[in-house]
Amino acid sequence: MRQALKSTMRRASAASDVYKMQGDATVYVACGIIQGKSDSLVIIGAHHDTVYNGPGAVDDTSGTATVLEMARQMALIESQLGKPAHTIYFCTWGGEEEGLFGSTQWVAKHNRNLYENLRIYINLDMNHVDAERNSGVTLFGNHATDVDMIRGITKVFKAQYPELADNYTIRINKL
């Protein structure tokens, strides 16, 4: 397994964007990329900054750790099964708590590619929080066909795991 991970990590790429904000702030956006068979994009993201004087493990080290673990797992899967159908970005955003600065600048820079190719964005902000404090999920698709696909996946999830699905409100929106 270790050799498969090393081999896959050589094939994966990374990108980092740095944005200078008003004043002295520097905001980083780091993305690991697994190139798929197509330009269609799946983006999995979380912010890596935290609320000052707050419990960083809550908001949002849990999301960043999940993004990193998902990237590791997907790299292992890719090493065994080959390229995925879609290109997968694993991004962490800086400057979220101060005003969504990193993600806003990144989206502005990549706007055209996102408009043409984004299929789904999965946001992992405080994803560890229980159903009592975080009782829902909102999924966004970029095009009507993506929204239909997300609805289909949600329907299968609800049918296979009704007791779990009943704990959460699932909202599906088109960007």
N, C-alpha and C positions, 0 to 999 in steps of 0.2 A: 504494500500500500504506500509506503514512504517513497519508493521509487516512482510509482505512478503519479504521486503528488508532485515530486520534483520535475518530472517530465511535463506534466500539465502546466506547472507554473512557468516553465520556459516558453510555452505556447501562448499563455495569457499575456495581455498587455495592460499597461496602466497609463493613466493620464492624470495630470494635476493642473488645475487652474488656480491662479492666485489673483485676487481682486483687491485693489486698494480702495478703501471706502473713505468717506469724508473724514477728515482728521487723520489720526495715526493708525487706524485699524487696518489690519491685513486679514483677509478672509480666504481660507483655503477650501477647495473642493477637490477631493481625491476620488478617482474612479478606477476600479479594476474592470477589465473588459474581457469577456470570452466571445470571440468572433464566431458568429453563427453561419449557417449556410445562406442566409439572406441578410439584407439590411434592416429588416423588421426588428424593432427594439423592444426589449423588456428591461425596465429599469427598477432596481431594488435599492431603496435609499433610506437614510436616516441622518439626522443631524448629529454632529460630534461635539458641539459646544453644550454648555449646561447653564441652568439658572444659577447666577452667582449667589453664594451663600445658601445653596440648595443641595439636596441629595442627588449628585450627579449620576448615581447608579440608577435612579428612577428616570430622570429626564436628561440625557437620553443615552447613557452608556449601554443600556439594555438593547436599544435599537441598533446601535453601531456594532455591538458584539454579534447580534443576530445577522446583520449584513455580512460581516466577516465570516461567520460560520456557514452561511448559505453559499458564499463564494467558494469556500474550501470544499464543501460538499459537491457543489456543481462542477468544480474542477476535477474531482475524483470521478464523478459520473461521466464527464466528457472524456477522461482518459480511458474509460472502459467502453463507452458507446459511440464516441466520435462527436463531431461538431453538433451543437443543438440547431434546431430549425431557425431560431431567432438569435440575434446578437444580444448578449446579456451584459448590462452595465451594473456594477455594484458601487454605488456612490455614497459618500458621506459629505454632508453639507456643513460649512461653517457659517457663523453669523445668523443662525436661525432665531435664537432667543432675542436678539436685538432688532429683528425685523425681516427675517427670511432673506438676508442679503446674499449669501452664497448661492442658494438655489435659484433665486431670481436672476442673478447675473449669469449663471450657467445656462438657464433656460433661454435667456435673451441671446446669448452667444450661439446656442445650438438650435434656435427656434425653427429654422427651415427643416432641418433633419428630423426634429421631433414631430413637426406637423405632418411630414410625409411618412414617417416610419414608426412612430411610437405606437405600440399595441397595448401595453399596460404599464402603469407605474404602481409599485407597491411601496407604500410609505410605512416605515416601522418606527413611529414615534411613540415611545412608552408602550411597546407591544406586549410587555410582560404584565401589564395591569389587569386585574381580574374583572370579571363581568359586572361587578357591582359599581366599579369606578369607570369602566370603559366598556359600555354595553353595545358598541356597534362598530361597524367597519364600513368605509365608503370606498368603492372601487370605481376607477375612472377609465373609460376607453376613449380613444382618440377619434374613432370613426364608428358609424352605426354597426358595421360588421363585428368590430371588437366588442361593442356593448352587448350584442347578441351572443357572442361567444362567452363573455363573462356571465351573462344570465344563464346560459346552459351549464357552465361549470358550477354556478351557485345552486342550480336546481339539483344537480347530481349530488352535491355536498349535502343539501338539505334532506334528500332522500336516503342517503347512506348514513348520515349522522344526525337524525332528527332531534335527539335530546341535546346535543351540543348546539345545533343551529337555532334551537328555540331560545337559547340564552342570549343571542345577539341579534341586533337589527342590522340587516345587510342592505346598504343603499348602493345603487348602481347608477352612475351618471355619465353622460357624454361631455367631454371637454368642449 
